[in-house]
Amino acid sequence: VMTVINGDFEQPKSLKDLINGIKCGADDDNVKAMYIDCGVVSAAPATLNSLREAIVDFKSKGKKVYAYGETMTQGAYYVATAADSLFMNPHGTLQLSGLGGHTPYFKKLLDKFGIEFQVVKVGTYKSAVEPYILEHMSEPARAQLDTLYNAMWSKIKGEIAASRKIHSQEIDSLINNEFILCRKLNVALDNGLVDGLLYRHEMDSRLAEMMGVEKADNIEKVDPINLASSNISKANQPHIAVVYACGGIDDGDASGIVSTDLVPLIFDLKDNENVEGLILRVNSPGGSAYGSEQIWEALEQFKKTGKPFIVSMGDYAASGGYYISCGADSIFADPLTVTGSIGIFGLIPNGHELLTDKLGVNFELVATNPQAMFPNLMSPLTTEQYNAMQRMVEDGYDLFTQRVADGRGLSQDYVKQIGEGRVWSAEKALEIGLVDRIGTLDAAIKYMAQKLSYGDTPNVVAYPDAKDSFWTYMAMLENGNAAQLAQKLGLRSQEEAMLMQLRWLIQRPMIQARMADMVIKL
């Protein structure tokens, strides 16, 4: 098997097919080894962990794995360290920098436009509203992210260290002293991070030697995705349904999880006699509280059939993403999943300054009742309106925490204690009872297959089209006139993207069960 670890693994179907292909290669007697050609990778940690686990499973079948890279990012290196032998070009580049994330704060930008966001929320750590009302991160938000990132990095560097047979402290020492971007790869070689420095033609010769052939051209290579395509699941036979629930949760026409699409699909699977079990693959930071409740209820109806229902968490399964997960018979979290964020908030834009003070537009109100124009984007909330919104958010939080308590067999008081909008690492979520097991989607499938007595080769069918990252959907946001507006304001492209996000924010439902937007890249 020859696979290229390069590019953006947030393209969902390619990741699913790649992992399936590696699994097929592991079980194929004609496949003797794997060669990984590594490069620049952009993906969240849990996504890369799933890929790395597939490679580790391949090795467990007694098959060798070799890796080579010329320019290798940290994410690619993390995956490549699963190999038996790892080589790099002597004049290539290896990036090791640790783990972090960034959150954009829009307050100054909003002030330029004269837009104010009025906030109602429940949860000390429910920081999703902060970027719209603060210029800087609050201490509670920073503290929880610091804990989260350190837990994730501890696991990542621990796995790298174990594979390379070095101490994890040495990795931090190298990063902190000289290794943010290393072009002196003899340092990597001397410290055991790679096994050798070879030009590509030398790597070809080494590969031929390891495979016992005269030259590399004599090695028959196959793309693992082609192996996956030869192993077609059959939906017209008894099978395990894997439903991909990925992206933001909205109860309208939006990219991501659309409850009006997902709910009918769940009911179809409930009534489908060939569907003997359901695995919901959740990769979502949450979204509409209402949409989350509709999906939760549909899954409860599925459970009434007696068919097993399991959740497999991807990069994110937080807030609304956890809401739709909490009723499962068993919850699997990837070792690098971000989950929790049990909380509710509401954001109501006020454009009075923009429209009236900056643009000179005046609005005159005629109404039959005092609240006839609520919500009104042209004026701030009244005290009565704010209190009504706060009650709505608190009611939503009570419902959310009760759903979690019922699904997880916990008291509601305990759920509120561990809730408050706080995000958790997978290991901590296991410790406090939010998940049942640490494992990838493949582990969840194996568990389901055992429950159904399917054996080692279960018939698994994906519904609808496999998807695997929330951040894919951020790129799909329609920009309307954002580009033109950004040009007139002299904004950079990053700010233009922020305008697109703000446009989306204004259009989405007011009451949200959503974690803070964050970009975590490895």
Secondary structure as the mmCIF struct_conf table of DSSP 4:
data_model
#
loop_
_struct_conf.conf_type_id
_struct_conf.id
_struct_conf.beg_label_comp_id
_struct_conf.beg_label_asym_id
_struct_conf.beg_label_seq_id
_struct_conf.end_label_comp_id
_struct_conf.end_label_asym_id
_struct_conf.end_label_seq_id
STRN STRN1 MET A 2 ASP A 8
TURN_TY1_P TURN_TY1_P1 PHE A 9 GLU A 10
BEND BEND1 GLN A 11 GLN A 11
HELX_RH_AL_P HELX_RH_AL_P1 PRO A 12 ASP A 27
TURN_TY1_P TURN_TY1_P2 ASP A 29 ASN A 30
STRN STRN2 ALA A 33 SER A 42
HELX_RH_AL_P HELX_RH_AL_P2 PRO A 45 SER A 60
TURN_TY1_P TURN_TY1_P3 LYS A 61 GLY A 62
STRN STRN3 LYS A 64 MET A 72
HELX_RH_AL_P HELX_RH_AL_P3 GLN A 74 ALA A 80
TURN_TY1_P TURN_TY1_P4 THR A 81 ALA A 82
BEND BEND2 ALA A 83 ASP A 84
STRN STRN4 SER A 85 LEU A 94
STRN STRN5 GLY A 100 HIS A 102
HELX_RH_AL_P HELX_RH_AL_P4 LYS A 107 PHE A 113
TURN_TY1_P TURN_TY1_P5 GLY A 114 GLY A 114
STRN STRN6 GLU A 116 VAL A 122
TURN_TY1_P TURN_TY1_P6 THR A 124 TYR A 125
HELX_RH_3T_P HELX_RH_3T_P1 SER A 127 VAL A 129
HELX_RH_AL_P HELX_RH_AL_P5 GLU A 130 ILE A 133
BEND BEND3 GLU A 135 HIS A 136
HELX_RH_AL_P HELX_RH_AL_P6 GLU A 139 ARG A 164
TURN_TY1_P TURN_TY1_P7 LYS A 165 LYS A 165
BEND BEND4 ILE A 166 ILE A 166
HELX_RH_AL_P HELX_RH_AL_P7 SER A 168 ASN A 177
TURN_TY1_P TURN_TY1_P8 GLU A 178 GLU A 178
BEND BEND5 ILE A 180 LEU A 181
STRN STRN7 CYS A 182 CYS A 182
HELX_RH_AL_P HELX_RH_AL_P8 LEU A 185 ASP A 190
TURN_TY1_P TURN_TY1_P9 ASN A 191 GLY A 192
BEND BEND6 LEU A 193 LEU A 193
BEND BEND7 ASP A 195 ASP A 195
STRN STRN8 GLY A 196 LEU A 197
HELX_RH_AL_P HELX_RH_AL_P9 ARG A 200 MET A 211
TURN_TY1_P TURN_TY1_P10 GLY A 212 GLY A 212
BEND BEND8 VAL A 213 LYS A 215
HELX_RH_3T_P HELX_RH_3T_P2 ALA A 216 ASN A 218
BEND BEND9 ILE A 219 ILE A 219
HELX_RH_AL_P HELX_RH_AL_P10 PRO A 224 SER A 229
TURN_TY1_P TURN_TY1_P11 SER A 230 SER A 230
BEND BEND10 ASN A 231 ASN A 231
TURN_TY1_P TURN_TY1_P12 ALA A 235 ASN A 236
BEND BEND11 GLN A 237 PRO A 238
STRN STRN9 HIS A 239 CYS A 246
BEND BEND12 GLY A 247 GLY A 247
STRN STRN10 ILE A 249 ASP A 250
BEND BEND13 ASP A 251 ASP A 253
BEND BEND14 SER A 255 GLY A 256
STRN STRN11 ILE A 257 VAL A 258
HELX_RH_AL_P HELX_RH_AL_P11 SER A 259 ASP A 271
TURN_TY1_P TURN_TY1_P13 GLU A 273 ASN A 274
STRN STRN12 VAL A 275 SER A 284
STRN STRN13 GLY A 286 SER A 288
HELX_RH_AL_P HELX_RH_AL_P12 ALA A 289 LYS A 303
TURN_TY1_P TURN_TY1_P14 LYS A 304 GLY A 306
STRN STRN14 PHE A 309 ALA A 318
TURN_TY1_P TURN_TY1_P15 SER A 319 SER A 319
HELX_RH_AL_P HELX_RH_AL_P13 GLY A 320 TYR A 323
TURN_TY1_P TURN_TY1_P16 ILE A 324 GLY A 327
BEND BEND15 ALA A 328 ASP A 329
STRN STRN15 SER A 330 ALA A 333
TURN_TY1_P TURN_TY1_P17 PRO A 335 LEU A 336
STRN STRN16 VAL A 338 GLY A 340
STRN STRN17 ILE A 344 ASN A 350
HELX_RH_AL_P HELX_RH_AL_P14 HIS A 352 HIS A 352
HELX_RH_PI_P HELX_RH_PI_P1 GLU A 353 LYS A 358
TURN_TY1_P TURN_TY1_P18 LEU A 359 LEU A 359
BEND BEND16 THR A 368 ASN A 369
TURN_TY1_P TURN_TY1_P19 PRO A 370 MET A 373
BEND BEND17 PRO A 375 PRO A 375
TURN_TY1_P TURN_TY1_P20 LEU A 377 MET A 378
BEND BEND18 SER A 379 SER A 379
HELX_LH_PP_P HELX_LH_PP_P1 PRO A 380 THR A 382
HELX_RH_AL_P HELX_RH_AL_P15 THR A 383 ARG A 408
TURN_TY1_P TURN_TY1_P21 GLY A 409 GLY A 409
HELX_RH_AL_P HELX_RH_AL_P16 GLN A 412 ILE A 418
TURN_TY1_P TURN_TY1_P22 GLU A 420 GLY A 421
STRN STRN18 VAL A 423 SER A 425
HELX_RH_AL_P HELX_RH_AL_P17 ALA A 426 ILE A 432
TURN_TY1_P TURN_TY1_P23 GLY A 433 GLY A 433
BEND BEND19 LEU A 434 LEU A 434
BEND BEND20 ASP A 436 ASP A 436
STRN STRN19 ARG A 437 ILE A 438
HELX_RH_AL_P HELX_RH_AL_P18 LEU A 441 LYS A 451
TURN_TY1_P TURN_TY1_P24 LEU A 452 SER A 453
BEND BEND21 ASP A 456 THR A 457
STRN STRN20 VAL A 460 TYR A 463
BEND BEND22 PRO A 464 ASP A 465
HELX_RH_AL_P HELX_RH_AL_P19 PHE A 470 MET A 474
TURN_TY1_P TURN_TY1_P25 ALA A 475 MET A 476
TURN_TY1_P TURN_TY1_P26 GLY A 480 ASN A 481
HELX_RH_AL_P HELX_RH_AL_P20 ALA A 482 LEU A 489
TURN_TY1_P TURN_TY1_P27 GLY A 490 GLY A 490
HELX_RH_AL_P HELX_RH_AL_P21 SER A 493 GLN A 507
BEND BEND23 ARG A 508 ARG A 508
BEND BEND24 MET A 510 MET A 510
STRN STRN21 ILE A 511 ARG A 514
HELX_LH_PP_P HELX_LH_PP_P2 MET A 515 ASP A 517
STRN STRN22 VAL A 519 LYS A 521
#
